Amino acid sequence: MKVNKRFILSFVAPLMILISTMGLIFRDNSRKIFYLPIGLMGFAIILDRGISRQLDRKNILKKIKSYQKVK
């Protein structure tokens, strides 16, 4: 059975946020700052995917509407 790489990579961003949260909760105060960039990158990946998905949908809808006006 082949595993789709996109399926595996879809868990990377939530895993990054989970690791960051665990690090911020359970590490001592001097090491907490090292987990912040991991969490921020996880949030950035999720936001980027959501925004790009919305823009792609809008572009597709515009193309569909432009073809409907021609006919």
DAWOGI-V616929 format. One line per field, one symbol per residue. ss: DSSP state (a for helix, b for strand, c for the rest). burial: # if it has 16 or more other ideal C-beta (glycine too) atoms within 10 Angstrom, else .. A space follows every 10 residues. Layout:
# DAWOGI-V616929
ss->???
burial->???
This chain:
# DAWOGI-V616929
ss->ccccaaaaac caaaaaaaaa aaaaaacccc ccaaaaaaaa aaaaaaaaaa aaaaaaaaaa aaaaaaaaaa c
burial->.......... ..#..##..# ..##...... ....#..##. .#..#..... .......... .......... .
